[in-house]
Amino acid sequence: MALLSWNEIRTRAIKFSKEWESETSEHAEAKSFWDSFFNVFGISRRRVATFEKSVKKAGGEQGFVDLFWKGILLVEHKSKGKDLEKAYTQAKDYFPGLKEAELPKYILVSDFENFVLYDLDDGGERRFKLSQFPQNIELFGFIAGYQKQEIKEQDPVNIHAAEKMGELHDKLKEIGYTGYDLEVFLVRLLFCLFADDTGIFEKNLFRDYIEEETREDGHDLGFYLAGLFE
């Protein structure tokens, strides 16, 4: 999918701000609001995020996240004039019920008129009005596809990943996979991981495929990978 230019995104953001400037009711139009919000960046909300994800809170109480993009963004939406500090607290209450890989990098709370974006990696917090959205679109580079991950050459995570690939190579070789077939398999697997991480695929598409389609014990993993590569 081609990225929209910042100029195109800003034009869409202006139109979005005008369209929603008089909305007030959380339940009546919140879903349409967020579908339109993602469309500003040329992204179909359905491809990346879901509404009303069921999550157990710390005390065991069942909760429902207003909008959830696994591993990236959690949105808590309120009617106009509601306390957004409480909305942020409510958003954090969902964290105990999420898997480690699902924990978002950002929390966004809004009441249609006001937005607060929390960057959970660096502790940053940005507040702006709906009318100021066009001037703040760069905050959402992670939606538009422009935000780059900072990967250090000696990042322990990358070293660990390389070690895991080496272990996989040795295990497959032990059970009889050698030569060209083994190398092609590993290259294909590495490409899928790279494409997941850099935006060649839709964000986390490969990871989600593995998590959602295969068994946790891994006994059918080979079958699904073979089908994917075919």
C-alpha positions, -999 to 999 in steps of 0.1 A, spaced: 0 0 0 14 34 -11 20 59 18 0 91 16 21 123 15 20 145 46 3 172 25 -25 147 15 -28 136 52 -31 172 63 -58 179 38 -77 149 50 -72 160 86 -87 194 79 -118 178 64 -120 154 93 -119 182 118 -146 201 101 -168 170 97 -167 161 134 -165 195 151 -201 193 164 -202 157 175 -208 150 212 -222 115 219 -198 86 226 -221 58 218 -239 72 188 -209 80 165 -177 69 182 -170 40 158 -176 61 127 -154 87 142 -124 63 146 -130 48 112 -127 82 97 -97 90 119 -77 61 105 -89 70 69 -71 104 74 -38 84 72 -50 62 43 -55 32 66 -86 10 68 -93 6 106 -105 -29 100 -71 -40 88 -53 -31 120 -77 -24 149 -109 -38 165 -136 -23 185 -148 -35 219 -120 -60 226 -130 -81 257 -103 -79 284 -103 -90 321 -91 -62 344 -68 -66 373 -96 -74 397 -111 -100 374 -139 -77 362 -147 -79 325 -139 -48 304 -141 -38 268 -114 -17 251 -131 9 229 -105 4 201 -74 -18 201 -45 -22 177 -25 -51 191 10 -41 201 5 -5 189 -24 15 202 -52 14 227 -80 40 224 -104 51 252 -132 73 239 -156 94 259 -185 117 253 -177 154 249 -167 170 282 -159 138 301 -127 135 322 -99 123 300 -76 117 330 -101 91 342 -102 77 306 -64 73 307 -66 54 340 -93 32 326 -71 24 296 -42 14 319 -66 -9 339 -68 -31 308 -31 -39 308 -31 -68 333 -55 -87 309 -33 -83 278 -5 -106 267 30 -92 266 30 -90 228 -3 -72 228 7 -43 251 4 -11 232 31 15 226 6 43 227 -26 53 245 -50 78 229 -79 92 248 -105 116 233 -139 131 238 -143 142 202 -131 178 209 -99 170 229 -71 144 223 -43 132 246 -17 109 231 6 91 255 38 75 242 45 47 267 80 41 254 94 76 262 68 88 286 57 117 264 23 132 265 7 155 238 -26 173 241 -45 191 214 -79 201 202 -98 186 173 -93 219 155 -55 215 160 -54 180 146 -40 191 111 -10 206 129 -4 175 150 -6 147 123 31 139 126 24 125 161 6 97 143 34 87 120 31 52 134 -4 50 118 7 65 85 37 42 82 63 70 85 76 62 119 109 43 118 121 19 145 155 27 159 175 -5 157 210 -5 171 236 -27 157 243 -44 190 208 -43 203 204 -73 226 170 -81 211 185 -84 176 214 -105 189 189 -128 206 169 -131 174 200 -140 154 208 -167 180 173 -181 176 176 -183 139 209 -201 143 193 -226 167 165 -231 143 190 -238 115 208 -264 136 176 -281 147 163 -284 112 197 -298 100 196 -324 128 163 -338 115 175 -340 79 169 -307 63 201 -296 45 215 -277 17 194 -256 -7 160 -265 8 171 -255 43 186 -222 32 156 -213 11 133 -220 40 153 -198 64 155 -170 39 117 -171 33 111 -171 71 135 -142 76 119 -122 49 84 -127 65 98 -115 99 115 -85 82 84 -76 62 63 -77 94 86 -53 111 92 -28 83 58 -23 67 62 -45 36 33 -65 51 5 -50 70 18 -44 105 23 -78 123 4 -97 96 28 -126 97 29 -128 135 -9 -127 137 -11 -154 111 11 -177 131 -6 -169 164 -42 -172 152 -39 -201 127 -15 -225 143 -15 -245 175 5 -234 205 24 -267 207 36 -260 171 27 -294 157 10 -279 126 33 -250 121 52 -266 93 20 -273 74 9 -236 76 43 -222 67 45 -246 37 11 -234 26 21 -197 31 53 -201 11 35 -220 -17 
